Amino acid sequence: MRGRLLFAFLALPIALGAAAWTPPRTPWGDPDLQGIWNYATMTPLERPREFASKHILSAEEAAAYEQQTVARQAAANNTAGPDWWDAGTRRLVDRRTSLIVDPDTGRLPPTTDEAKARAAARAAARPRGGLADGPEDLGLNVRCLTWSVAGPPLQPGVYNNNVQIVQTRAAVAIVSEMIHDARIVPLDGGAHGTLRRWMGDARGHWEGATLVVDSINFSEKIEFRGAGERLHLIERFTRTAAGTIDYRYTVDDPGTWTQPWTAEFPLTRTDQPIYEYACHEGNARSVEGILRASAVQRPR
């Protein structure tokens, strides 16, 4: 008994120390989020319908789901095959069934009539049943302009789920490995501008240990799940451990969804560097091939 009491006494400071962990600070006193972080996961944005209201899987269910998903991925015919995929895509986040945490269904809210009309107009505007007449008819990722994985918001994909955060007193830089996109987030308390941008107009501030990034004025050409010009995005970065940032974002677009929705997942510290993503070197030939093939399919 005496030995057990001594062990409990010695373990107490460890437990207290873990509970009292606080994030490191920059030399000027802000919470330090700097570093390279990975956000790969197998957990889908929306909860698969077969899991209905089940938020968390049992260990056995999670293992079975992961095995089935890996097998399906290995058999899929993808431009970037399984050898490209991040290791994190082989497992779920805490056995969760969706990244969406609100609504409680784990699924996107219904779309509005306005969004449905906008989607129909976009489809009708596509030339010749979707065949491309020029590069402007191709997706933004095909043209190496933006990619949904890079955000905003960050969205886990099959590869290049890496982001680097760099801080100064006046701004935070969020640099994505995918298509080497970089966002500069001012912290000076200034108002939003009026210019529409690919990644929106961002302004940041601190709420305790949390960096809040508020973005509006997205370009009407963005390809974020059919969102429109009224998209309002709020991202929250909170460092919860030496190797973890809790990333949470809320999407509010009354012209697209019937209510706001929120997703959450961790960013995990990595010692690997950010690599160059030479998108155009790989896609130039693909774009040329797509346009050539489209040209020969024109109706005579």
N, C-alpha and C positions, 0 to 999 in steps of 0.2 A: 504493500500500500504506500509506504514511504517513497519508494522508487517511482510509483505512478504519480504521486503528488509533485515530486520534483520535476518529472517530465512535463507535467501540465504547466507548472510554473515557468519552466524554461521556454515552453512553446508559446506562452501568452504574449511576449513581446513581438514574436513573429506574426501572430494573428493580428495584433493591434497595428503593427506596422503595415500589413497588407491593407487593412481597412482604412488607414490614414494616408494612403498614397495620394500625392498631389502632383499635377503635371509640372514639368520643368518650365522655367521662365527664360525668355530672351533677356539679353543685357538691359533692355529698356522696360522689362516688366510684364510683357504680354505672355500668355501661355504659349509654349513652344510646340508648334505642330510640324516643324521642319523635318524633312527626310523624304525617303522614297517609300511609297505605300502600294500594296497590291490589294485589289478588291475582287479577285476571281472567286466564283462560287458556282455550284450546281443548282442552288436554289433558284427557281424561276421567279420572275416578277410577280406573276399571278399564280394563285393556288390552283393546281390541277383539279378538275371537277370531281375526280374520283375520291379526293380527300375531303370534299364538302367542307364541313366546319372544323376539321381537324387541323389545328395550328402547328402542332409538334408531333412528329412520328416517334414511335418507339424505336429502340436501338435496332431491333430486328427489321422493322418496316423500313427504316432509313437505309440499312445495309442492302436490303433487297432492291429498293428504289435506285440506289447508287449503282449497283451491279447492272441492273436492267438499262439504266441510262448510258453507262459506259459501253455496254454491248451495242446499243443502238447507235451511239456516236461512231463506234469503230466501223460499223457497216454502212454508214452514210457516205454519200458521194459529195464531198465538199471541196471547194477550191483550196481551202486551208484544212488539211486533214488532221486526224487526231494527234499526229506528231507535233503540230503547231500549238495545241491547246495548253493553257496554263494548268499546272498541277492542281490548283484550287478548284478547277471545274470538275474534279473527280469526287467532290464531297459537298454535302449540304452545310449550310450555316446553322449550327446548333440544332440540327435535325428539323429545321423549319420548313414549312411547305410553301411559303411565299415570302418575297421581300416586302410586299405591300402589308402594312400593319393597320392601315385605316383606309377604307372601310374594313370592318371586322371579317367580312367575307374573304378577304385576301385577294380580291379581284377588282379590276378597274370599275368605276361607276359607269352607268349607262351614258352613251353619247347623246348629245342634244340634236334636235332637228337641224339646227344651224350647221353642226359638224357633219351630219349626213349629207346635207345639200352641198357643203364645201367639198366633201370627198367625191361626190358624184360629178361636180363640175371639174375637178382635177382629172378624173378618169375620162370625162368627155373631151377634155382638152388634149389628151395624149394623141399624137398623130398615128393614123393608120393602125389602130388596134394595139398600140403600145410600141410599135416599131419606131426607132429613133431616126429623126431626120438630121440631127446635129448633136453635138456634145451636151447642149443645154437640156436635152430630153433625157439624159442619163441621171442616175441618182447622185447625190452629193458625195457619197462615199466612193462611187466609181470614179468620180472626177477628182478625188483626193482633196475635197474642200472641207468637209466635216464628217465625223463618224459618231454614231450614237454612243458607242462605248466611252468616247472622250468626254461626252457631256457638253454643256450642262443639261440635266444632271448626269453624274456618273452612272453608267449602266453596265453591269458585268456582261462580258462577252466571252468568246472562246479563247481569245489571246490578246496580248497587249493591255492587260488590265492593270497598268502601272501609272501612278501619278506622283509627281514631285511637288512638294510645297516649300516655297521659299518666302521668308518674311523680312520686311523692313518696318520701321516705325510707321511709314505712310501707306504701305500697301502690302498685299499678299499676292504672290504669283502661284497659280495652280497650273502646272505643266503636265499635260498628258503625253504618254508615250505614243498612243495611237494618233497618227497623222501630226505628231509633234505640235498639237494645239496648245496655246498658252493663254490663260486668262489673267489679267491684271485687275485686282480688286482693290480700289481705293478705300482707305480707312479714315478719310479726312472729314467725314460727316456731311459731305456735299450732296446736293440733290442729283437725282438721275438726269442724264442727258436725254435728248430727244431723237438721236440718231439710232436707227434700227441696225442691229448687228447679228452676225451668224450665231454668236454665243450670248446674245443679249447684252444689256447694259447693267453691269454689276456694281453694287455698293456694299461694303462690309462694315460690321461693327462687332464688338465683343459684348456678350451677355455672360458675365462671370467667366468661366473657363471655356465657353463655347464661342467659336467664330461663326457668326451668322452672315451669310451671303445672300443678298436680296437682288434678284435680277428681273428686269422687264425689258420691253422694247426689243423683242426678238424679231429677226427678219421673217417676213411672210413665207420665205422659201425654206424654212427649217423643216426637218423631217422627224419631229418628235411625236410619234404616235398620233399624227393628224392634228396636232395643236394649232391654234390660230394666233393672231397678232395680240390677243389679250392675255397670252400666257404670262403668269406671274409665278416665279419659282423662288422658294426660300430653302436654302441649304444650311445645315448645321453640322459643324465639325467639332467634336468633343473628344479630347484625348483622355481615355479611361484607364490606360495602363502604359507601361513603357513601350510596348509593341503594338498598341491598338488605338485607333481613332474610331469612335462611333460616328457613322455618317448617316444623316437623316435628311430627307428632303420632302417638301410638300409642294404639290402642283395645284395651282388654282387657275382654271381657265373656264369661266362660265359660258363661253361660246363653244366649248368642246365637250365638257363633262358636266353632269348634273350636280356634282358636288366636288369639293377638293379631295385629293387623295395623297397618302403619305407612304413612303417606302423607307426602309432602314436596313443597314448592313454594316459590317466592320471593314475598316481599312487596316491591313496588317503590315507592320514594318518589314522591309526587306533590305538585305545588304547588297542586292544586285543593282547594277547601274541602270539608268535609262539609256536605251539603245536608239540609234537613229532609225526612224521608220521611213524608208525610201519609197513612199507610195507611188509617185509618178513613174519611177523607174520600172515598177512592176505592172502598173496599170496602163501605161501608154499603148503598149501593143494590144492589150485587151480592148481598149476603147476603139482603136483603129479596126480591130476585127469585128467588133459589134456594129460599127457604122458601115463597114463594107458589106457585111451580111445583110444589114437592114436595107441597103441600097438595092441589092439584087432582088429583094422581095417586094419592091414597089409594084403596085398593080399596073398593068400595061394597058 
